[in-house]
Amino acid sequence: MTDQRMTRPARAALASAVAVLALAGCGGKSELQPAPGQSLPPAPYAAEVQPTPSELITPSVQARPQRSDELLRRSEERREDRFNLPPG
């Protein structure tokens, strides 16, 4: 039976390849533009200006609400939930 652990040079090569790929992913940041021959979608109803591509892909507060990091300091009874019904 052969030993299937990686040798030190193989691990170093794998680590450097992962590092190069990670750095390559964060290199090209440029302003978003519509594809050639395409235009932006129409402005929303009653909008005064056409949103930019960056504004179009930024989620609203309703789409991504802020996370509450407040920790529970003491045990509390749950409020009555009229929708918590048994199955059936």
MARLODO-212157 format. One line per 2 residues: number of its first residue (from 1); for each residue y, z, x of N, C-alpha, C. Coordinates in steps of 0.001 Angstrom, whole numbers, padded with zeros to 6 digits. Layout:
<pts>
NUM	Y/Z/X/Y/Z/X/Y/Z/X; ...
</pts>
This chain:
<pts>
1	-001172/000000/000842/000000/000000/000000/001242/000000/000892; 002241/-000798/000574/003433/-000911/001410/004524/000006/000903
3	005379/000395/001796/006524/001239/001466/007613/000350/000882; 008097/000650/-000351/009031/-000241/-001022/010474/000275/-000991
5	010778/001194/-000104/012160/001642/000028/012966/000623/000803; 014258/000550/000498/015131/-000413/001182/015467/000103/002576
7	015573/-000810/003519/015972/-000437/004863/017475/-000211/004901; 017942/000429/005916/019370/000735/006039/020229/-000530/006062
9	019881/-001584/006791/020690/-002807/006744/020697/-003455/005358; 019572/-003394/004653/019519/-003979/003311/020414/-003206/002352
11	020410/-001870/002477/021286/-001057/001637/022750/-001330/001951; 023080/-001474/003208/024465/-001755/003598/024900/-003120/003077
13	024018/-004108/003143/024348/-005442/002631/024535/-005410/001120; 023695/-004678/000426/023812/-004562/-001022/025108/-003837/-001401
15	025434/-002780/-000694/026665/-002040/-000979/027896/-002900/-000720; 027884/-003674/000350/029044/-004521/000635/029161/-005648/-000385
17	028030/-006191/-000856/028070/-007238/-001877/028638/-006695/-003183; 028242/-005486/-003550/028775/-004856/-004761/030277/-004612/-004606
19	030715/-004159/-003444/032138/-003915/-003212/032944/-005215/-003292; 032418/-006290/-002721/033117/-007575/-002763/033230/-008075/-004201
21	032174/-007952/-004978/032216/-008377/-006380/033193/-007533/-007192; 033242/-006248/-006910/034174/-005379/-007633/035616/-005745/-007302
23	035898/-006047/-006057/037255/-006432/-005667/037625/-007810/-006212; 036670/-008697/-006324/036959/-010038/-006835/037345/-009991/-008304
25	036848/-009029/-009037/037147/-008929/-010448/038560/-008493/-010750; 039233/-007854/-009807/040572/-007343/-010097/041660/-008163/-009402
27	041353/-009365/-008991/042318/-010145/-008229/043286/-010976/-009020; 042856/-011666/-010062/043719/-012638/-010722/044318/-012131/-012017
29	045508/-011596/-011954/046216/-011193/-013165/047400/-012116/-013335; 047416/-012840/-014432/048550/-013701/-014720/048825/-013632/-016215
31	049967/-014120/-016609/050355/-014107/-018017/049408/-014991/-018823; 048997/-014518/-019986/048113/-015301/-020844/048868/-016486/-021434
33	048186/-017595/-021544/048762/-018799/-022127/047733/-019420/-023048; 048163/-020123/-024099/047189/-020829/-024933/046502/-021941/-024126
35	045334/-022307/-024564/044596/-023373/-023896/045388/-024674/-023994; 045219/-025597/-023040/045940/-026871/-023093/045676/-027601/-024407
37	046731/-028078/-025034/046616/-028779/-026303/046588/-027861/-027512; 046598/-026556/-027294/046565/-025580/-028375/047913/-024863/-028456
39	048182/-024232/-029594/049399/-023442/-029733/049018/-022051/-030202; 049979/-021165/-030150/049744/-019807/-030621/049553/-019825/-032134
41	048874/-018821/-032681/048745/-018766/-034138/050115/-018587/-034785; 050251/-018911/-036055/051560/-018759/-036692/052020/-017307/-036684
43	053319/-017122/-036704/053881/-015765/-036702/053468/-015042/-037977; 053255/-013737/-037900/052916/-012980/-039097/054022/-013079/-040145
45	053641/-012927/-041389/054587/-013008/-042497/055715/-012006/-042287; 056933/-012432/-042454/058151/-011625/-042348/058453/-011182/-040913
47	057768/-011748/-039923/058074/-011405/-038533/059333/-012156/-038117; 060182/-011472/-037372/061436/-012099/-036946/061232/-013001/-035734
49	060272/-012655/-034874/059999/-013454/-033677/058494/-013693/-033557; 058124/-014752/-032869/056716/-015049/-032596/056205/-014074/-031536
51	055096/-013340/-031797/054558/-012438/-030776/054054/-013215/-029560; 054172/-012617/-028397/053648/-013219/-027173/052134/-013059/-027146
53	051442/-013806/-026301/049987/-013635/-026212/049578/-012201/-025856; 050335/-011554/-024976/050006/-010175/-024616/050157/-009249/-025811
55	051176/-009469/-026621/051361/-008636/-027811/050259/-008884/-028834; 049743/-010106/-028880/048693/-010417/-029840/047370/-009736/-029507
57	047088/-009508/-028225/045810/-008883/-027877/045912/-007380/-027709; 047116/-006810/-027783/047272/-005361/-027679/046938/-004741/-029027
59	045940/-003837/-029077/045561/-003258/-030361/046648/-002324/-030885; 046740/-002253/-032200/047727/-001373/-032817/047257/000079/-032737
61	048133/000977/-033088/047782/002394/-033074/046685/002664/-034099; 046707/001954/-035211/045657/002144/-036208/044309/001644/-035700
63	044313/000601/-034904/043061/000056/-034389/042466/000956/-033314; 043302/001597/-032529/042837/002504/-031473/043623/003791/-031526
65	043264/004724/-032395/044007/005974/-032484/043845/006797/-031208; 044808/007636/-030955/044771/008484/-029769/043642/009503/-029889
67	043043/009821/-028783/041952/010776/-028760/042514/012182/-028728; 041902/013080/-029449/042316/014473/-029441/041420/015232/-028473
69	042015/015785/-027433/041247/016541/-026446/041317/018040/-026704; 041772/018406/-027882/041904/019825/-028189/040520/020445/-028298
71	040290/021484/-027526/038998/022154/-027529/038975/023204/-028634; 037813/023413/-029201/037679/024492/-030170/037685/025821/-029431
73	038550/026712/-029838/038649/028017/-029187/037784/029053/-029902; 037540/028843/-031186/036716/029789/-031936/035962/029014/-033006
75	034907/029634/-033480/034102/029009/-034510/034848/029070/-035837; 034829/027961/-036579/035505/027917/-037872/034547/027358/-038921
77	034667/027844/-040143/033885/027324/-041247/034380/025928/-041594; 033462/025045/-041944/033860/023703/-042363/034462/023755/-043760
79	035394/022837/-044007/035957/022723/-045342/034894/022173/-046280; 035075/022438/-047549/034171/021903/-048554/034276/020381/-048577
81	033148/019692/-048532/033117/018234/-048549/032423/017793/-049823; 033164/017260/-050773/032580/016887/-052052/031654/015680/-051934
83	031687/014969/-050811/030814/013816/-050604/029538/014176/-049855; 029372/015415/-049450/028177/015844/-048733/027100/016184/-049766
85	026431/015149/-050234/025428/015322/-051289/024029/015150/-050715; 023043/015774/-051337/021673/015578/-050842/021218/014146/-051114
87	020264/013646/-050310/019798/012278/-050543/019088/012150/-051881; 019121/010966/-052403/018337/010729/-053592/019125/010247/-054697
</pts>
